[in-house]
Structures are given as C-alpha cells and as structure tokens.
Amino acid sequence: MSVMFRSATAKIAAIAFTTLVFSGPAFAAGETDTSTTTTETPAPKCKEGQVWDPTASTFFGKGKCVVAAEIKKPAPEKQSMIYDYGKSLAKSGEYALAIEVLAMAPDQSDARVLNYLGYSNRKLGKMDEALGYYQAAIAQNPDFSLVREYLGEAYIQLGQLEQARGQLSQIERICGGRTCGEYGQLAKLIVESQSAN
C-alpha cells in the first residue's frame, strides 16, 4: 500500500510540475488591459533568437521555445506569436528581453509592437526612445487607447502634465466617455502626480 501511495504521489507531483513549468502563457483577451491590472502568467524565458510558441507540441504537452527565424507559420500568426511573447516579457518586467523579442517581429510598423517597444524603453528609463515608439504607434493607429495611456504615463514621468491631460482627452474621445480602463488608470496617475507635488 505504501509503495503504491508513493508511486501515485510521485506521478501527481510530476504532472503538477510539468504543467507548472511547461504550460504556455495566459494572455489577456484584448488590448484594453491597463498596466497595473494584468493577471498574465509570464512566459518562460527563451534563448536569444527564440520565442515562446504556446501551441508547439512537446513530450510534456504544449508550449516550447522555438527559433524565431525558423517559424513556419503564416505572417500574421508569426507576428502575433512574437508580439504576444514580447508583451508577456514586458508585463513581467523583462524589459530588455522584451525589446529583443519585439525587434524580431516581421512587421515593425505594427502599432502593438511599437507600443510595447515604447513601454519597455520607458520602464528602462530611455524616455526619448519610448516617446519615439509611442508617436510611431499613434501614427499607425491614432485610436489605440492603450498607447495613449502609456504615452500619458511617460509625460507624467517627465513632469509634463498638460501633455498627459491631452492624452487623457484623446482616450475619452476614443472610448466615447470616461468608462474605459485606460482612462481611469491615466486619470488616477495624473491625480496622484498632482498630489505628490
């Protein structure tokens, strides 16, 4: 009985470990998530030149690191896979690695990629680069509310509250009111920054 119990326990532990270590990242449904309310599971770190493919089959189940240049998927699917991995890294605080991964995206004019290149550079304190990426993202998609929020956050960091309020107005226009998460997050940060001064 004791041997069977240990064997069953070992199998359960192995399955739990495999699920924990090798399961793919969970991604939010849309781009309306704010920077402080994400519940994403960080993707595993891959070697340089690789990205996480949550759909790749392995001995342990689904998900593994693959060489980005060798991905044999249609361009939009490859773009999304690289973007999702870069975003996951950025949201988990791996900003330099996120920049490396996002730089591998086939379409560098993708507003989502530009946004997270801006986000990652801003978090590393590279404000000029961040502003450039945010402006490029807005040029590609002026109604992308998340990039407007992050640009507003950059302006707050630079002490440019009028410009941050301008982005808040743009978010209100895009969302048709003040109910979207990006508006609430940026408005809160603006109020907090005024209280700190």
C-alpha positions in Angstrom: 0.0 0.0 0.0 2.8 2.4 0.9 4.7 1.8 -2.3 1.5 2.3 -4.4 0.8 5.6 -2.5 4.3 6.9 -3.1 4.1 5.9 -6.7 0.8 7.7 -7.2 2.1 10.7 -5.3 5.2 10.9 -7.5 3.1 10.7 -10.6 0.8 13.5 -9.4 3.8 15.6 -8.5 5.4 15.0 -11.9 2.2 16.1 -13.7 1.8 19.2 -11.5 5.5 20.1 -12.1 5.2 19.6 -15.9 2.0 21.7 -16.0 3.6 24.5 -14.0 6.9 24.6 -15.9 5.8 23.8 -19.4 2.3 25.3 -19.8 2.1 28.3 -22.2 1.5 31.8 -21.0 -2.1 33.1 -20.5 -2.7 36.2 -22.5 -5.4 38.8 -21.9 -8.3 38.9 -24.4 -7.7 42.4 -25.7 -5.5 45.4 -25.7 -7.7 47.3 -23.2 -5.8 45.9 -20.2 -4.1 48.6 -18.1 -0.5 48.4 -17.0 -1.3 47.7 -13.3 -4.3 45.3 -13.6 -2.8 42.5 -15.7 -3.1 38.9 -14.5 -0.9 37.4 -17.2 1.3 34.4 -16.4 4.8 35.3 -17.6 6.1 33.2 -20.5 9.2 31.2 -19.8 12.5 32.8 -20.9 13.8 31.6 -24.2 17.4 31.8 -25.5 18.4 34.7 -27.7 16.7 34.5 -31.1 13.9 32.3 -29.8 10.3 33.0 -28.8 7.7 31.1 -26.9 5.3 29.1 -29.0 2.4 28.1 -26.8 0.9 25.8 -29.5 4.1 23.7 -30.1 3.7 20.1 -29.1 6.3 18.6 -26.8 6.7 15.3 -24.9 5.3 17.2 -21.9 2.3 18.8 -23.6 2.1 22.2 -25.3 4.5 25.1 -25.5 8.2 25.4 -26.1 10.8 27.9 -27.2 11.4 28.0 -31.0 13.9 29.8 -33.2 12.0 32.9 -34.4 13.7 32.8 -37.9 12.5 29.2 -38.4 8.9 29.7 -37.6 6.9 28.2 -40.4 3.6 30.0 -39.8 1.6 32.5 -41.9 3.0 36.0 -41.4 0.0 37.3 -39.3 0.2 34.2 -37.0 4.0 34.6 -36.6 3.6 38.3 -35.9 1.0 37.6 -33.2 3.1 34.9 -31.6 6.2 37.2 -31.4 4.1 40.1 -30.2 2.4 38.0 -27.5 5.7 36.7 -26.2 7.3 40.2 -26.2 4.3 41.7 -24.4 4.4 38.9 -21.8 8.0 39.6 -21.1 7.4 43.4 -20.9 4.5 42.9 -18.5 6.6 40.6 -16.3 9.4 43.2 -16.0 11.8 41.6 -18.5 12.1 44.9 -20.5 15.5 44.4 -22.2 14.5 40.9 -23.3 11.1 42.2 -24.5 12.8 44.7 -26.7 15.0 42.0 -28.2 12.0 39.8 -28.9 9.7 42.6 -30.3 12.6 43.6 -32.6 12.2 40.1 -34.3 8.5 40.8 -35.3 8.2 40.7 -39.1 6.0 43.8 -39.2 7.8 46.6 -37.3 5.1 49.1 -38.1 2.5 47.1 -36.0 1.2 49.6 -33.5 1.0 47.0 -30.8 4.7 46.1 -31.3 5.6 49.8 -31.3 3.6 50.4 -28.1 5.4 47.7 -26.2 8.8 48.8 -27.5 7.8 52.2 -26.1 6.6 50.7 -22.8 9.8 48.6 -22.4 12.1 51.5 -23.2 10.2 53.8 -20.8 10.5 51.3 -18.0 14.2 51.2 -18.6 14.4 55.0 -18.3 15.0 55.5 -22.1 12.4 58.2 -22.5 13.5 59.6 -25.9 13.3 56.1 -27.4 10.0 55.5 -25.6 8.4 58.7 -26.9 9.5 57.9 -30.4 7.9 54.5 -30.4 4.7 55.8 -28.9 4.5 58.5 -31.5 5.1 55.9 -34.2 2.3 53.7 -32.8 -0.1 56.7 -32.8 0.9 57.4 -36.4 -0.1 53.9 -37.3 -3.3 53.8 -35.2 -4.4 57.2 -33.7 -7.4 55.5 -31.9 -5.2 53.0 -30.0 -6.2 53.9 -26.4 -3.6 51.8 -24.6 -0.7 53.6 -26.4 -2.4 56.9 -25.4 -2.4 55.8 -21.8 1.2 54.7 -21.8 2.2 58.0 -23.6 0.3 59.9 -20.9 2.3 57.9 -18.3 5.5 58.9 -20.0 4.5 62.6 -19.9 3.8 62.3 -16.2 7.2 60.8 -15.6 8.7 63.8 -17.5 6.6 66.2 -15.4 4.5 67.3 -18.5 1.1 67.1 -17.0 -0.6 69.2 -19.7 0.5 66.7 -22.4 -0.7 63.8 -20.1 -4.1 65.5 -19.8 -4.1 65.8 -23.6 -3.7 62.0 -23.9 -6.5 61.6 -21.3 -8.8 63.7 -23.6 -7.8 61.6 -26.5 -8.7 58.4 -24.6 -12.1 59.9 -23.6 -12.7 60.6 -27.3 -11.7 57.1 -28.4 -13.8 55.4 -25.7 -16.8 57.7 -26.1 -16.6 58.6 -22.4 -14.7 58.1 -19.3 -15.6 54.4 -18.7 -12.7 52.5 -20.2 -9.8 51.2 -18.1 -7.2 53.3 -19.9 -9.0 56.5 -18.9 -9.4 55.5 -15.3 -5.7 54.4 -15.0 -4.3 57.6 -16.5 -6.7 59.9 -14.6 -5.6 58.2 -11.4 -1.9 58.7 -12.1 -2.4 62.3 -13.1 -4.2 63.0 -9.8 -1.5 61.1 -7.8 1.2 63.1 -9.5 -0.5 66.4 -8.7 -0.9 65.3 -5.0 2.8 64.5 -4.9 3.8 68.0 -5.9 
